């Protein structure tokens, strides 16, 4: 019984990590598409978005998917992406 519980917990943990891994590229694509439309933003906002986008991608590549999702969400918030 204990072994089954551990197996289920491990499976759920791995499944959630995979979900975050696939979420990051989707968010990066949404940011890139919004930037391609040349939104009317201040230079400071554009700089912030580009920093968050780069930091989010770096976190994704490092396997820190929750950090990536959180960082990319900041850029998406500035761009008004839901």
Secondary structure, 3 states (H helix, E strand, C coil): CHHHHHHHHHHHHHHHHHHHHHHHHHHHHHHHHHHHCCCCCCHHHHHHHHHHHHHHHHHHHCCCHHHHHHHHHHHHHHHCCC
